[in-house]
């Protein structure tokens, strides 16, 4: 019992000293192999859709939930693609990236996402976020997987 209490206290202190947040992102592919990008209300660059993982939520469930909320995704299967880390202020963000296929998208602009497009991953738009460009290169085989977002 005391050992369990010490362990929980140690984990709580570690979380304060070195916080980690978990996020998910997706490369949603249509039948032509084009990839879904989103433009967020607060950022002009095109990005892969995604979001945060709730406490205790499996990452695969989180990515499908986030996509349903943000772009109206229905159906489809999520296949794990890679795990990335990125410093965000004092915290470390860990992002699980999935490839999603066989899904339907019924997008309506909302509080977070104002626009979507499907693009050829070999020909991304000029105003793509740098991390999105890196992920598209990994998807097409033009770059090796990196551990950094």
Sine and cosine of phi, psi and omega as CSV:
sin_phi,cos_phi,sin_psi,cos_psi,sin_omega,cos_omega
0.00,0.00,-0.75,0.66,0.00,-1.00
-0.91,0.43,-0.61,0.79,0.03,-1.00
-0.89,0.45,-0.66,0.75,0.03,-1.00
-0.90,0.44,-0.67,0.74,0.01,-1.00
-0.91,0.42,-0.67,0.74,0.03,-1.00
-0.89,0.46,-0.67,0.74,0.01,-1.00
-0.88,0.47,-0.72,0.70,0.01,-1.00
-0.89,0.46,-0.63,0.78,0.03,-1.00
-0.92,0.40,-0.68,0.73,0.04,-1.00
-0.88,0.48,-0.68,0.73,0.01,-1.00
-0.91,0.41,-0.61,0.79,0.04,-1.00
-0.91,0.42,-0.68,0.73,0.03,-1.00
-0.90,0.43,-0.65,0.76,0.03,-1.00
-0.89,0.46,-0.65,0.76,0.01,-1.00
-0.89,0.45,-0.57,0.82,0.04,-1.00
-0.96,0.29,-0.68,0.73,-0.05,-1.00
-0.94,0.33,-0.65,0.76,-0.06,-1.00
-0.64,-0.77,0.97,0.23,-0.07,-1.00
-0.94,0.35,0.54,-0.84,0.04,-1.00
-0.76,-0.65,0.70,-0.71,0.08,-1.00
-0.88,-0.47,0.51,-0.86,-0.04,-1.00
-0.92,-0.38,0.75,-0.66,0.06,-1.00
-0.76,-0.65,0.20,-0.98,0.04,-1.00
-0.72,-0.70,0.46,-0.89,0.10,-1.00
-0.58,-0.81,0.29,-0.96,-0.06,-1.00
-0.64,-0.77,0.57,-0.82,0.22,-0.98
-0.96,-0.26,1.00,-0.08,0.00,-1.00
-0.99,0.10,0.87,-0.50,-0.06,-1.00
-0.95,-0.31,0.70,-0.72,0.08,-1.00
-1.00,0.01,-0.07,-1.00,-0.06,-1.00
-0.89,0.45,-0.40,0.91,0.00,-1.00
-1.00,0.03,-0.06,1.00,-0.05,-1.00
1.00,0.07,0.17,0.99,0.06,-1.00
-0.98,0.18,0.47,-0.88,-0.12,-0.99
-0.93,-0.37,0.67,-0.74,0.00,-1.00
-0.97,0.24,0.77,-0.64,0.14,-0.99
-0.86,-0.52,0.45,-0.89,0.01,-1.00
-0.81,-0.59,0.47,-0.89,0.13,-0.99
-0.90,-0.44,0.87,-0.49,-0.03,-1.00
-1.00,0.09,0.46,-0.89,-0.03,-1.00
-0.85,0.53,-0.56,0.83,-0.10,-1.00
-0.99,-0.13,0.09,1.00,-0.06,-1.00
-0.52,-0.85,0.81,-0.59,-0.06,-1.00
-0.98,0.21,-0.20,0.98,-0.06,-1.00
-0.99,0.12,0.52,-0.85,0.10,-0.99
-0.96,0.27,0.67,-0.75,-0.05,-1.00
-0.65,-0.76,0.28,-0.96,0.19,-0.98
-0.96,0.27,0.60,-0.80,0.03,-1.00
-0.95,0.30,0.42,-0.91,0.02,-1.00
0.19,-0.98,-0.27,-0.96,-0.01,-1.00
0.09,-1.00,-0.39,-0.92,-0.08,-1.00
-1.00,-0.05,0.37,-0.93,0.06,-1.00
-0.98,-0.20,0.80,-0.59,0.05,-1.00
-0.95,0.30,0.39,-0.92,0.00,-1.00
-0.83,0.56,0.83,-0.55,0.02,-1.00
0.98,0.18,0.00,1.00,-0.04,-1.00
-1.00,0.08,0.74,-0.68,0.09,-1.00
-0.91,0.41,0.60,-0.80,-0.06,-1.00
-0.86,0.51,-0.66,0.75,-0.01,-1.00
-0.89,0.46,-0.64,0.76,0.06,-1.00
-0.92,0.39,-0.61,0.79,-0.01,-1.00
-0.90,0.44,-0.68,0.73,-0.03,-1.00
-0.91,0.41,-0.65,0.76,0.03,-1.00
-0.93,0.37,-0.60,0.80,0.05,-1.00
-0.91,0.42,-0.75,0.66,-0.01,-1.00
-0.86,0.51,-0.68,0.74,-0.01,-1.00
-0.92,0.38,-0.60,0.80,0.07,-1.00
-0.90,0.44,-0.69,0.72,-0.01,-1.00
-0.93,0.37,-0.67,0.74,-0.16,-0.99
-1.00,0.05,-0.64,0.77,-0.10,-0.99
-0.81,-0.59,0.14,0.99,0.03,-1.00
0.95,0.31,0.51,0.86,0.00,-1.00
-0.92,0.39,0.70,-0.72,0.08,-1.00
-0.73,-0.69,0.71,-0.71,0.02,-1.00
0.96,0.29,-0.34,-0.94,0.03,-1.00
1.00,0.05,0.24,-0.97,0.04,-1.00
-0.82,-0.57,0.59,-0.81,0.00,-1.00
-0.95,-0.31,0.81,-0.59,0.04,-1.00
-0.90,-0.44,0.80,-0.59,0.00,-1.00
-0.85,0.52,0.71,-0.70,-0.02,-1.00
-0.92,-0.40,-0.70,0.71,-0.04,-1.00
-0.12,-0.99,0.30,-0.96,0.01,-1.00
-0.86,-0.52,0.76,-0.66,-0.12,-0.99
-0.77,-0.64,0.38,-0.92,0.11,-0.99
-0.77,-0.64,0.44,-0.90,-0.02,-1.00
-0.43,-0.90,0.72,-0.69,0.09,-1.00
-0.96,0.30,0.71,-0.70,0.04,-1.00
-0.73,-0.68,0.99,-0.11,-0.08,-1.00
0.89,0.46,-0.81,-0.59,0.00,-1.00
-0.99,0.14,-0.35,0.94,-0.11,-0.99
-1.00,-0.06,0.18,-0.98,0.17,-0.99
-0.92,-0.39,0.81,-0.59,0.09,-1.00
-1.00,-0.08,0.77,-0.64,0.10,-0.99
-0.94,-0.35,0.82,-0.57,-0.07,-1.00
-0.88,-0.47,0.83,-0.56,0.11,-0.99
-1.00,-0.10,0.85,-0.53,-0.02,-1.00
-0.97,-0.24,0.70,-0.71,-0.01,-1.00
-0.83,-0.56,0.50,-0.86,0.22,-0.98
-0.99,-0.12,0.77,-0.63,-0.01,-1.00
-0.88,-0.48,0.80,-0.60,0.01,-1.00
-0.72,-0.69,0.30,-0.95,0.04,-1.00
0.95,0.31,0.41,0.91,-0.05,-1.00
-0.94,-0.33,0.37,-0.93,0.14,-0.99
-0.96,-0.29,0.60,-0.80,0.03,-1.00
-0.87,-0.49,0.83,-0.56,0.06,-1.00
-0.85,-0.53,0.98,0.20,-0.14,-0.99
-0.98,0.17,0.65,-0.76,0.20,-0.98
-0.71,-0.71,0.76,-0.65,0.04,-1.00
-0.78,0.62,0.60,-0.80,-0.06,-1.00
-0.61,-0.79,-0.18,-0.98,-0.06,-1.00
-0.89,0.46,-0.45,0.89,-0.07,-1.00
-0.97,-0.24,-0.72,0.69,-0.09,-1.00
-0.95,-0.31,0.81,-0.59,-0.03,-1.00
-0.97,-0.25,-0.31,0.95,-0.08,-1.00
-0.36,-0.93,0.52,-0.85,0.10,-0.99
-0.74,-0.67,0.30,-0.96,0.15,-0.99
-0.39,-0.92,0.44,-0.90,0.15,-0.99
-0.97,-0.25,0.77,-0.64,-0.07,-1.00
-0.81,-0.58,0.44,-0.90,0.16,-0.99
-0.94,0.35,0.85,-0.53,-0.06,-1.00
-0.89,0.46,-0.29,0.96,0.06,-1.00
-0.99,0.12,-0.27,0.96,-0.07,-1.00
-0.75,-0.66,0.91,0.41,-0.03,-1.00
-0.94,0.34,0.44,-0.90,0.05,-1.00
-0.90,0.43,0.41,-0.91,-0.05,-1.00
-0.90,0.44,-0.49,0.87,-0.06,-1.00
-0.99,-0.14,0.68,0.74,0.08,-1.00
-1.00,0.06,0.57,-0.82,0.09,-1.00
-0.90,0.44,0.58,-0.81,-0.02,-1.00
-0.82,0.57,-0.66,0.75,0.00,-1.00
-0.91,0.42,-0.58,0.82,0.04,-1.00
-0.91,0.42,-0.68,0.74,0.05,-1.00
-0.87,0.50,-0.66,0.75,0.03,-1.00
-0.89,0.45,-0.68,0.74,-0.02,-1.00
-0.92,0.40,-0.62,0.78,0.03,-1.00
-0.91,0.42,-0.62,0.79,0.07,-1.00
-0.90,0.43,-0.62,0.78,0.06,-1.00
-0.90,0.43,-0.67,0.74,-0.01,-1.00
-0.88,0.48,-0.68,0.74,-0.06,-1.00
-0.99,0.10,-0.09,1.00,-0.01,-1.00
1.00,0.08,0.12,0.99,0.02,-1.00
-0.98,0.19,-0.20,0.98,0.04,-1.00
-0.53,-0.85,0.47,-0.88,0.08,-1.00
-0.98,0.21,0.41,-0.91,0.04,-1.00
-0.87,0.50,0.69,-0.73,0.05,-1.00
-0.94,-0.35,0.50,-0.87,0.07,-1.00
-0.99,0.14,-0.10,1.00,-0.08,-1.00
-0.95,-0.31,0.73,-0.69,0.00,-1.00
-0.91,0.40,0.00,0.00,0.00,0.00
